[in-house]
């Protein structure tokens, strides 16, 4: 587990091809040995993501999210795990508008990687949940726009423009 995570989660660069290959290996081993392999791996992956996220490691978080996305595409994890990560990133991105104008970039990077890898599969698996995510973003974006108009410390529309490009 540590070898796979170490090989495809880098703090320095995005490793999209390694994430895909390692997700395929984990899924193949899990099919041969048993589902407990995937469970152990996903647990270690989520713990690593949480650790990297708390330290604001952009590339490491994106690589972990991409690895999770590929596991989803291979049928190793359920769509609810992906939706929870998407929901969390949306909420955190909008929360960060209050704290600092640039701190939502990590969340947006993770969302872009994640949705780029699994967007079409998510749409076919649970379209209602995807609509719910879009509505969550839109309601938070409206609240954020109102806060930015009232706040003189940030440039109006700086982060919300980026968010609108991601979800619209």
Residue pairs with C-beta under 8 A, 6 or more apart in sequence:
1 40
1 41
1 44
2 44
4 22
4 25
4 26
4 41
5 44
5 45
5 48
5 67
7 15
7 18
7 22
8 15
8 18
8 19
8 21
8 22
8 63
8 67
9 15
9 48
9 52
9 60
9 63
9 64
9 67
10 59
10 60
10 63
11 52
11 57
11 59
11 60
12 59
13 59
14 59
14 62
14 63
14 66
14 113
15 63
16 66
19 63
19 66
19 67
19 70
20 70
22 67
22 70
23 67
23 70
23 71
23 73
23 74
23 76
24 70
24 74
26 37
26 38
26 41
26 71
26 76
27 38
27 71
27 74
27 75
27 76
29 37
30 37
30 38
30 41
30 76
38 71
38 76
38 77
41 71
42 68
42 71
42 76
42 77
42 81
45 64
45 67
45 68
45 71
46 68
48 60
48 64
49 61
49 64
49 65
49 68
52 60
52 61
52 64
53 61
53 106
56 103
56 106
58 105
58 106
58 109
61 106
61 109
61 110
62 109
62 110
62 113
65 85
65 110
65 113
65 114
66 113
66 114
66 117
68 77
68 81
68 82
68 85
68 114
69 82
69 113
69 114
69 117
69 118
70 117
71 77
72 78
72 79
72 81
72 82
72 118
72 121
73 117
73 118
73 121
79 121
79 122
79 125
79 126
79 129
82 114
82 118
82 122
83 122
83 126
83 129
83 130
83 133
85 110
85 114
86 111
86 114
86 115
86 133
87 133
87 136
89 107
89 108
89 110
89 111
89 114
90 107
90 111
90 133
90 136
90 137
90 140
91 136
91 140
92 104
92 107
93 104
93 107
93 108
93 111
93 159
93 163
94 104
94 137
94 140
94 141
94 143
94 144
94 163
96 103
96 104
96 107
96 159
97 104
97 144
97 147
97 148
97 154
97 159
97 160
98 147
101 153
101 154
101 155
101 158
101 159
102 159
104 159
104 163
105 159
108 162
108 163
108 166
111 166
112 166
115 122
115 166
122 129
122 130
123 130
134 167
137 163
137 167
138 167
141 160
141 163
141 164
141 167
144 159
144 160
144 163
145 157
145 160
148 154
148 156
148 157
148 158
148 160
149 156
